[in-house]
Amino acid sequence: GLGWRKADGPSVSLFVVRDDRVMPGQQIVHFVVKSPLPNGDRITLDLFNKSGSNDDQGLPINGTGAAATYDWPRYFARLAYDPKVNFTQENMTRLSIGIRF
């Protein structure tokens, strides 16, 4: 991967995750932008593309998804669309909320 960060400002990164544990050739390419907000909160956008094959039927996988996260100092909320979740033919939309500790 590679990335760039402005001092006390936004950051941009591009990286590839390759995982051959289940099926050879599975990979996800991420493009992530993180930006602080004037009130001390932060927003993160993650665009990703996954490709490869699944382990059930050997069908090709290719899907583009996105996640948007809003970070408060102690909490976060994330909305994500994850196509071909876990390299299956299923698509998933998730809403996550959490506490940082």
Phi and psi restraints in degrees (value plus and minus 20) as a CYANA .aco file:
   2 LEU   PHI    -169.5  -129.5
   2 LEU   PSI     139.9   179.9
   3 GLY   PHI    -181.5  -141.5
   3 GLY   PSI     151.5   191.5
   4 TRP   PHI    -165.3  -125.3
   4 TRP   PSI     120.6   160.6
   5 ARG   PHI    -159.3  -119.3
   5 ARG   PSI     110.2   150.2
   6 LYS   PHI    -105.5   -65.5
   6 LYS   PSI     118.3   158.3
   7 ALA   PHI     -75.0   -35.0
   7 ALA   PSI     106.2   146.2
   8 ASP   PHI      33.7    73.7
   8 ASP   PSI      11.1    51.1
   9 GLY   PHI    -160.7  -120.7
   9 GLY   PSI    -176.3  -136.3
  10 PRO   PHI     -92.5   -52.5
  10 PRO   PSI     141.4   181.4
  11 SER   PHI    -152.0  -112.0
  11 SER   PSI     131.9   171.9
  12 VAL   PHI    -153.4  -113.4
  12 VAL   PSI     114.5   154.5
  13 SER   PHI    -161.3  -121.3
  13 SER   PSI     132.8   172.8
  14 LEU   PHI    -154.5  -114.5
  14 LEU   PSI     103.8   143.8
  15 PHE   PHI    -169.6  -129.6
  15 PHE   PSI     138.5   178.5
  16 VAL   PHI    -139.9   -99.9
  16 VAL   PSI     114.0   154.0
  17 VAL   PHI    -132.6   -92.6
  17 VAL   PSI     101.5   141.5
  18 ARG   PHI    -134.5   -94.5
  18 ARG   PSI     114.2   154.2
  19 ASP   PHI    -157.1  -117.1
  19 ASP   PSI      92.0   132.0
  20 ASP   PHI    -125.7   -85.7
  20 ASP   PSI      -3.8    36.2
  21 ARG   PHI     -87.1   -47.1
  21 ARG   PSI     -61.0   -21.0
  22 VAL   PHI    -116.6   -76.6
  22 VAL   PSI     -72.9   -32.9
  23 MET   PHI    -157.7  -117.7
  23 MET   PSI     114.6   154.6
  24 PRO   PHI     -82.7   -42.7
  24 PRO   PSI     124.2   164.2
  25 GLY   PHI      69.5   109.5
  25 GLY   PSI     -17.4    22.6
  26 GLN   PHI     -96.0   -56.0
  26 GLN   PSI     112.3   152.3
  27 GLN   PHI    -171.1  -131.1
  27 GLN   PSI     134.0   174.0
  28 ILE   PHI    -150.9  -110.9
  28 ILE   PSI     107.9   147.9
  29 VAL   PHI    -123.6   -83.6
  29 VAL   PSI     104.9   144.9
  30 HIS   PHI    -132.3   -92.3
  30 HIS   PSI     118.5   158.5
  31 PHE   PHI    -141.4  -101.4
  31 PHE   PSI      93.4   133.4
  32 VAL   PHI    -141.0  -101.0
  32 VAL   PSI     112.1   152.1
  33 VAL   PHI    -141.4  -101.4
  33 VAL   PSI     105.8   145.8
  34 LYS   PHI    -138.7   -98.7
  34 LYS   PSI     113.4   153.4
  35 SER   PHI    -158.5  -118.5
  35 SER   PSI     106.2   146.2
  36 PRO   PHI     -92.7   -52.7
  36 PRO   PSI     131.1   171.1
  37 LEU   PHI    -126.7   -86.7
  37 LEU   PSI     137.4   177.4
  38 PRO   PHI     -77.2   -37.2
  38 PRO   PSI     -47.6    -7.6
  39 ASN   PHI    -107.0   -67.0
  39 ASN   PSI     -14.2    25.8
  40 GLY   PHI      76.2   116.2
  40 GLY   PSI     -29.2    10.8
  41 ASP   PHI     -99.8   -59.8
  41 ASP   PSI     160.0   200.0
  42 ARG   PHI    -165.7  -125.7
  42 ARG   PSI     129.0   169.0
  43 ILE   PHI    -142.9  -102.9
  43 ILE   PSI     120.4   160.4
  44 THR   PHI    -148.7  -108.7
  44 THR   PSI     112.4   152.4
  45 LEU   PHI    -139.0   -99.0
  45 LEU   PSI     110.8   150.8
  46 ASP   PHI    -146.8  -106.8
  46 ASP   PSI      91.7   131.7
  47 LEU   PHI    -122.2   -82.2
  47 LEU   PSI     114.8   154.8
  48 PHE   PHI    -164.1  -124.1
  48 PHE   PSI     135.0   175.0
  49 ASN   PHI    -151.1  -111.1
  49 ASN   PSI     110.2   150.2
  50 LYS   PHI    -134.2   -94.2
  50 LYS   PSI     123.9   163.9
  51 SER   PHI    -168.1  -128.1
  51 SER   PSI     139.5   179.5
  52 GLY   PHI     119.2   159.2
  52 GLY   PSI    -172.8  -132.8
  53 SER   PHI    -151.1  -111.1
  53 SER   PSI     138.8   178.8
  54 ASN   PHI    -113.6   -73.6
  54 ASN   PSI     149.2   189.2
  55 ASP   PHI    -111.0   -71.0
  55 ASP   PSI     -30.6     9.4
  56 ASP   PHI    -100.0   -60.0
  56 ASP   PSI     -74.4   -34.4
  57 GLN   PHI    -142.5  -102.5
  57 GLN   PSI     -23.1    16.9
  58 GLY   PHI      53.0    93.0
  58 GLY   PSI      -5.0    35.0
  59 LEU   PHI     -91.5   -51.5
  59 LEU   PSI     125.2   165.2
  60 PRO   PHI     -89.1   -49.1
  60 PRO   PSI     124.1   164.1
  61 ILE   PHI    -134.2   -94.2
  61 ILE   PSI     112.3   152.3
  62 ASN   PHI    -176.8  -136.8
  62 ASN   PSI      95.7   135.7
  63 GLY   PHI    -172.5  -132.5
  63 GLY   PSI     124.6   164.6
  64 THR   PHI    -134.7   -94.7
  64 THR   PSI     110.9   150.9
  65 GLY   PHI    -154.0  -114.0
  65 GLY   PSI    -198.6  -158.6
  66 ALA   PHI    -173.8  -133.8
  66 ALA   PSI     133.4   173.4
  67 ALA   PHI    -158.2  -118.2
  67 ALA   PSI     118.8   158.8
  68 ALA   PHI    -143.2  -103.2
  68 ALA   PSI     108.4   148.4
  69 THR   PHI    -144.0  -104.0
  69 THR   PSI     114.7   154.7
  70 TYR   PHI    -131.9   -91.9
  70 TYR   PSI     104.2   144.2
  71 ASP   PHI    -131.1   -91.1
  71 ASP   PSI     102.7   142.7
  72 TRP   PHI    -114.6   -74.6
  72 TRP   PSI     151.5   191.5
  73 PRO   PHI     -76.1   -36.1
  73 PRO   PSI     -55.4   -15.4
  74 ARG   PHI    -137.8   -97.8
  74 ARG   PSI     -33.3     6.7
  75 TYR   PHI    -149.6  -109.6
  75 TYR   PSI     145.9   185.9
  76 PHE   PHI    -168.6  -128.6
  76 PHE   PSI     138.2   178.2
  77 ALA   PHI    -157.3  -117.3
  77 ALA   PSI     116.0   156.0
  78 ARG   PHI    -155.3  -115.3
  78 ARG   PSI     114.9   154.9
  79 LEU   PHI    -138.2   -98.2
  79 LEU   PSI     107.2   147.2
  80 ALA   PHI    -157.6  -117.6
  80 ALA   PSI     123.1   163.1
  81 TYR   PHI    -132.6   -92.6
  81 TYR   PSI      97.9   137.9
  82 ASP   PHI    -139.4   -99.4
  82 ASP   PSI      75.3   115.3
  83 PRO   PHI     -95.5   -55.5
  83 PRO   PSI     128.9   168.9
  84 LYS   PHI      34.6    74.6
  84 LYS   PSI      27.6    67.6
  85 VAL   PHI     -76.2   -36.2
  85 VAL   PSI     113.9   153.9
  86 ASN   PHI      33.4    73.4
  86 ASN   PSI      12.3    52.3
  87 PHE   PHI      37.4    77.4
  87 PHE   PSI      23.0    63.0
  88 THR   PHI    -133.1   -93.1
  88 THR   PSI    -197.4  -157.4
  89 GLN   PHI    -106.9   -66.9
  89 GLN   PSI     -16.6    23.4
  90 GLU   PHI    -108.0   -68.0
  90 GLU   PSI     127.2   167.2
  91 ASN   PHI    -131.6   -91.6
  91 ASN   PSI     130.7   170.7
  92 MET   PHI    -161.3  -121.3
  92 MET   PSI     118.9   158.9
  93 THR   PHI    -133.5   -93.5
  93 THR   PSI     110.0   150.0
  94 ARG   PHI    -145.8  -105.8
  94 ARG   PSI     123.3   163.3
  95 LEU   PHI    -140.0  -100.0
  95 LEU   PSI     102.3   142.3
  96 SER   PHI    -141.5  -101.5
  96 SER   PSI     119.8   159.8
  97 ILE   PHI    -151.8  -111.8
  97 ILE   PSI     128.3   168.3
  98 GLY   PHI    -181.6  -141.6
  98 GLY   PSI     153.4   193.4
  99 ILE   PHI    -138.3   -98.3
  99 ILE   PSI     114.8   154.8
 100 ARG   PHI    -107.6   -67.6
 100 ARG   PSI     117.1   157.1
